[in-house]
Amino acid sequence: MSGAAGRLSRGRPPGIDLGFPAGTMAADTPRRRLGAILRQYPYTFAVILPTLLAALYLFFYATPQYISESRFQIKTQSSMTGTLGVDMLSGRAGIGSSESENAVRDHLLSHDALRAVRERMDLVAVFRPPQADIYSRLWWSNPTAERLLDHFRHQVRVVPDAYTGIVTLTARTYSPGESQALANNLLQIGEEWVTRVNQRMLDETLRASREVVERAERRVTESATAVTQFRQRELALNPTRSAEMAVGNIGGLEGEATRLRSELQQAQAFTRADAPLIQNLRSRIAAIETQIREERARLSNADQGVTQQVAGFERLVLEQDLANRGLAAAMAGLETATANAQRQQIFLQRVVEPNYAERSLYPKPVLFTGYVFAGLSLVYGLLWLLVAGVREHAS
């Protein structure tokens, strides 16, 4: 080894001293020198340099983006009247509709809303213009639905306020007009979705009531048909009236018989028993009594008597009356269900229309640079504490 070192020293030009032993010359590489510099200035490379790179991107390379903002509320029919003014003044107009607000938000950020927006405008061209920087724009020229939805959710924000009930919708693109158009399209899609939900809720709410009404209508029709068939079969328009007339006839006949008996008694007082007058009165009395027996037999006949007709007819009339009352109650229930369903319907009420941005509000270079610096500093401090703790524990 000493002989080899002597030969190296003899082969080195005079006047040049490398400053380290000949055996360690090959170990001093650029990687080791870079590692030594990183160990000497760790904060500069871990925090300062990335912050400068982020600032250069944000201030000089990032493409300006324009934000169009709109606001809306989800209202119910009952809240549109009555205490609406008081609720607006007290800031409680949106309380109670948080479920509807969250549902509208979820729909506006869903595949359904994305598909509806793409039918109205070319989102790929909007999110991938030629002048946009490569980092912020949509990376794929023909993206899948999932990738486009992910970028769409990055560019669109729907934030409801739990206290006031006002939902803030922001759309961010590289053009003020496109941002406004995107926000307008999303509001229209939200209104169309609310309309469909209202119609579906109304149909579901009224379906049971309509079925009750249909059954009541069928019952009324069947009862009316039964009454008509009874009248045609019995050849009686109103058996109850016929029975009343029959009873009246029997009463009249009995009165006539009573009168004739009185005349017979009077005639027997001064006339012979075989006189023609006496025979005539007795014949008339016998005929009337026969007619009375026949009328009573017709009324009391168990199979075809008027009494049986009256019982059957009154039963059908009662059924018809109950059917009519049931139909009236079903119609009233349908009207009540309709009114309740209409009061429960929701509406998307625009509070602020989408604006046309006059200057770029994104990205915010100063703010985002500060975020990068603070975040990196925090991570650096945590790692430094961790490394110091490990070294202290090892020592």
C-alpha positions in Angstrom: 0.0 0.0 0.0 2.8 2.4 0.8 4.5 1.7 -2.5 1.2 2.4 -4.4 0.8 5.7 -2.5 4.3 6.6 -3.4 3.8 5.8 -7.0 0.6 8.0 -7.0 2.4 10.9 -5.3 5.2 10.6 -7.8 2.7 10.6 -10.7 0.9 13.8 -9.4 1.9 17.1 -10.9 4.0 19.2 -8.6 2.4 22.1 -6.7 -1.2 20.4 -6.5 -2.4 19.3 -3.1 -5.9 17.8 -3.0 -6.2 18.3 0.8 -7.2 14.7 1.7 -5.5 11.3 1.8 -5.0 9.6 -1.4 -7.1 6.6 -0.2 -10.3 8.8 0.2 -10.1 10.8 -3.1 -12.5 8.5 -4.9 -15.1 8.7 -2.1 -15.5 12.6 -2.5 -18.3 12.5 -5.1 -20.9 15.2 -6.1 -23.6 13.3 -4.2 -21.6 13.5 -1.0 -20.9 17.2 -1.5 -24.6 17.8 -2.1 -25.5 15.9 1.0 -23.0 18.0 3.0 -24.6 21.2 1.6 -28.1 19.9 2.5 -27.0 19.1 6.0 -25.5 22.5 6.3 -28.6 24.4 5.1 -31.6 22.2 5.7 -34.2 24.9 6.2 -33.2 26.6 3.0 -33.7 23.5 0.9 -36.7 22.2 2.8 -38.7 25.5 3.1 -37.2 28.5 1.4 -36.6 26.9 -2.0 -40.0 25.2 -2.4 -41.7 28.4 -1.3 -39.7 30.4 -4.0 -40.7 27.8 -6.6 -44.4 28.0 -5.6 -44.2 31.8 -5.7 -42.7 31.8 -9.2 -45.5 29.5 -10.4 -48.3 31.5 -8.7 -47.0 35.0 -9.7 -45.6 34.3 -13.2 -46.9 31.0 -14.6 -50.4 30.2 -13.2 -53.2 31.2 -15.5 -55.8 33.6 -14.0 -59.2 32.1 -13.3 -62.5 33.9 -12.9 -65.1 33.1 -10.3 -68.9 33.6 -10.8 -70.8 33.5 -7.6 -74.6 33.1 -7.0 -76.7 32.3 -4.0 -80.1 30.6 -3.6 -82.4 29.2 -0.9 -84.5 26.1 -0.7 -88.0 27.2 0.4 -91.2 25.3 1.1 -94.7 26.4 0.1 -95.6 27.0 3.7 -92.6 29.2 4.3 -93.4 31.3 1.2 -96.4 32.8 3.1 -97.2 33.8 6.6 -94.0 34.4 8.6 -91.7 34.7 5.7 -91.0 38.4 6.3 -90.3 37.8 10.0 -88.0 34.9 9.2 -86.1 36.9 6.7 -85.5 39.7 9.2 -84.5 37.3 11.9 -82.2 35.3 9.6 -84.1 32.1 10.1 -85.7 31.7 6.7 -83.6 28.6 5.8 -84.0 26.8 9.1 -85.8 23.4 8.7 -84.8 22.8 5.1 -81.2 21.6 5.7 -82.0 18.2 4.2 -83.3 19.8 1.0 -80.2 22.0 0.8 -77.9 19.1 1.2 -79.8 17.1 -1.3 -79.6 19.9 -3.9 -75.9 20.3 -3.2 -75.2 16.6 -3.7 -77.2 16.6 -6.9 -75.3 19.6 -8.3 -72.0 17.8 -7.7 -73.2 14.4 -9.0 -72.8 12.6 -12.3 -76.4 13.5 -13.2 -75.6 17.2 -13.0 -72.3 16.8 -14.8 -74.1 15.0 -17.6 -76.8 17.7 -17.8 -74.1 20.4 -17.9 -72.3 18.7 -20.7 -75.5 18.7 -22.7 -75.5 22.5 -22.5 -71.8 23.3 -22.8 -68.4 21.7 -23.7 -66.9 21.2 -20.3 -63.7 19.7 -21.6 -63.0 22.8 -23.7 -63.9 25.0 -20.8 -61.6 23.2 -18.4 -58.8 22.7 -20.9 -58.3 25.9 -22.9 -55.0 26.4 -24.8 -53.9 29.3 -22.7 -54.3 27.4 -19.4 -51.2 26.3 -17.5 -50.5 22.6 -17.4 -50.9 22.2 -13.7 -54.4 23.8 -13.1 -56.1 22.7 -16.3 -57.8 19.4 -17.1 -55.0 17.0 -17.9 -56.9 14.7 -20.2 -58.3 15.7 -23.6 -60.8 12.8 -23.5 -61.3 12.2 -19.8 -63.5 9.5 -18.3 -66.6 10.5 -16.4 -64.9 10.0 -13.1 -61.9 12.1 -13.9 -64.1 14.9 -15.3 -66.3 14.8 -12.3 -63.3 15.0 -10.0 -62.0 18.1 -11.8 -65.6 19.5 -12.0 -65.9 19.3 -8.2 -62.5 21.1 -7.9 -63.8 24.0 -10.0 -67.4 24.2 -8.6 -68.3 24.8 -5.0 -71.7 24.5 -3.4 -71.7 25.5 0.3 -74.9 25.8 2.3 -75.1 28.0 5.4 -76.8 26.0 8.2 -78.1 29.2 10.0 -79.4 31.4 7.2 -80.2 28.6 4.8 -78.5 30.4 1.9 -76.5 28.2 -0.4 -73.5 29.8 -2.1 -72.6 28.4 -5.6 -69.3 29.4 -7.2 -68.0 28.3 -10.6 -64.4 28.9 -11.6 -63.1 28.8 -15.1 -60.5 30.7 -17.3 -63.1 33.0 -18.8 -65.6 35.3 -17.0 -68.4 34.5 -19.5 -67.9 30.7 -19.2 -67.9 31.0 -15.4 -71.2 32.9 -15.5 -72.7 30.4 -18.0 -71.6 27.4 -15.9 -73.2 28.9 -12.8 -76.4 29.7 -14.7 -76.6 26.2 -16.1 -76.1 24.7 -12.6 -78.9 26.9 -11.2 -81.2 25.8 -14.0 -80.3 22.1 -13.4 -81.1 22.6 -9.7 -84.5 24.1 -10.5 -85.3 21.3 -12.9 -84.3 18.7 -10.3 -86.5 20.4 -7.6 -89.4 20.4 -10.0 -89.0 16.7 -10.7 -88.7 15.9 -7.0 -91.9 17.9 -6.3 -93.8 16.1 -9.0 -92.6 12.7 -7.7 -93.4 13.6 -4.1 -96.9 14.8 -5.2 -97.6 11.6 -7.1 -96.4 9.4 -4.3 -98.4 11.3 -1.7 -101.7 11.3 -3.8 -101.4 7.8 -5.1 -103.1 6.2 -2.0 -105.8 8.9 -1.9 -106.6 8.4 -5.5 -106.9 4.7 -5.0 -109.4 5.3 -2.2 -111.4 7.6 -4.5 -111.4 5.1 -7.3 -112.6 2.3 -5.0 -115.4 4.7 -3.7 -116.4 5.5 -7.3 -116.6 1.8 -8.2 -118.8 1.2 -5.1 -121.1 4.1 -6.0 -121.4 2.8 -9.6 -122.1 -0.8 -8.4 -124.7 0.4 -5.9 -126.5 2.5 -8.5 -126.5 -0.4 -10.9 -128.0 -2.7 -8.2 -130.8 -0.3 -7.6 -131.6 0.0 -11.3 -131.6 -3.8 -11.8 -133.9 -4.2 -8.7 -136.4 -1.7 -10.2 -136.3 -3.5 -13.6 -136.7 -6.9 -12.0 -139.5 -6.0 -9.6 -141.2 -3.5 -11.9 -141.4 -1.0 -9.1 -139.9 2.4 -9.2 -140.1 2.9 -5.4 -141.3 -0.2 -3.5 -141.4 1.9 -0.3 -143.9 4.3 -1.9 -145.9 1.4 -3.2 -146.1 -0.2 0.2 -147.3 3.1 1.7 -149.9 3.3 -1.0 -151.0 -0.3 -0.3 -151.3 0.4 3.4 -153.3 3.5 2.6 -155.6 1.4 0.3 -156.2 -1.1 3.0 -157.1 1.7 5.4 -159.5 3.1 2.9 -161.1 -0.3 2.3 -161.4 -0.9 6.1 -163.1 2.5 6.4 -165.5 1.7 3.6 -166.3 -1.6 5.2 -166.9 0.1 8.5 -169.3 2.5 6.9 -171.2 -0.3 5.1 -171.6 -2.3 8.3 -173.0 0.8 9.9 -175.5 1.2 7.0 -176.3 -2.5 7.3 -177.1 -2.3 10.9 -179.3 0.7 10.3 -181.1 -1.0 7.4 -181.7 -4.2 9.5 -183.6 -2.1 12.0 -186.5 -1.3 9.7 -186.1 -3.8 6.8 -186.6 -7.5 6.4 -183.5 -9.7 6.4 -184.1 -10.9 2.8 -184.6 -7.4 1.5 -182.6 -6.5 -1.6 -180.9 -3.6 0.2 -179.7 -5.9 2.9 -178.4 -8.4 0.4 -176.6 -5.6 -1.5 -174.9 -4.3 1.6 -173.8 -7.7 2.7 -172.3 -8.4 -0.8 -170.4 -5.2 -0.8 -169.1 -5.8 2.7 -167.9 -9.3 1.7 -166.2 -8.0 -1.4 -164.4 -5.3 0.5 -163.3 -7.8 3.2 -162.0 -10.1 0.4 -160.1 -7.3 -1.1 -158.6 -6.4 2.3 -157.4 -9.9 2.8 -155.8 -10.0 -0.6 -154.0 -6.7 0.0 -152.7 -7.9 3.3 -151.6 -11.2 1.8 -149.7 -9.3 -0.9 -148.0 -7.2 1.7 -147.0 -10.1 3.9 -146.0 -12.6 1.2 -142.5 -13.9 2.2 -141.3 -14.4 -1.3 -142.9 -11.8 -3.6 -144.6 -9.5 -1.1 -144.3 -5.7 -0.9 -142.7 -6.0 2.5 -139.9 -8.2 1.0 -139.5 -5.7 -1.9 -139.3 -2.8 0.6 -136.7 -4.6 2.7 -134.5 -5.4 -0.3 -135.0 -1.9 -1.8 -134.1 -0.2 1.5 -131.0 -2.3 1.8 -129.9 -1.2 -1.7 -130.7 2.4 -1.0 -128.8 2.3 2.3 -125.8 0.8 0.4 -126.1 3.5 -2.2 -126.2 6.2 0.5 -123.1 4.8 2.2 -121.3 4.6 -1.1 -122.1 8.2 -1.8 -120.9 9.3 1.7 -117.7 7.2 1.2 -117.1 8.9 -2.1 -117.6 12.3 -0.5 -115.1 11.4 2.3 -112.6 10.1 -0.2 -112.8 13.3 -2.3 -112.3 15.4 0.8 -109.3 13.3 1.8 -107.9 13.7 -1.7 -108.3 17.5 -1.5 -106.6 17.5 2.0 -103.7 15.3 0.8 -103.3 17.6 -2.2 -103.2 20.7 0.0 -100.7 19.1 2.3 -98.5 17.9 -0.5 -98.5 21.3 -2.1 -97.5 22.9 1.3 -94.6 20.4 1.5 -93.3 21.2 -2.0 -89.9 22.9 -2.2 -88.7 25.7 -4.4 -85.3 26.9 -5.4 -85.4 30.7 -4.9 -82.5 32.7 -6.3 -81.2 35.3 -4.0 -78.2 36.5 -6.0 -77.8 35.9 -9.8 -74.5 34.7 -11.2 -72.2 37.7 -11.6 -69.8 38.5 -14.6 -66.3 38.6 -13.1 -64.3 41.7 -14.0 -61.0 40.6 -12.6 -59.3 37.3 -11.6 -59.7 36.2 -8.1 -57.9 32.9 -8.4 -55.2 31.9 -7.8 -54.3 34.2 -4.9 -50.5 34.2 -5.1 -49.7 36.1 -1.9 -52.1 34.0 0.2 -51.2 30.7 -1.4 -47.4 31.5 -1.1 -48.0 32.2 2.6 -49.9 28.9 2.9 -46.9 27.0 1.3 -44.4 28.7 3.6 -46.4 28.1 6.8 -47.1 24.5 5.9 -43.6 23.6 5.0 -42.3 25.4 8.1 -44.7 23.5 10.3 -43.6 20.1 8.7 -40.0 21.1 9.0 -40.4 22.0 12.7 -42.1 18.7 13.5 -39.5 16.7 11.7 -36.7 18.6 13.4 -38.2 17.9 16.8 -38.6 14.2 15.8 -35.0 13.8 14.7 -33.7 15.7 17.7 -35.7 13.4 20.0 -34.4 10.3 18.3 -30.7 11.5 18.5 -31.1 12.5 22.1 -32.6 9.1 22.9 -29.8 7.3 21.0 -27.1 9.2 22.8 
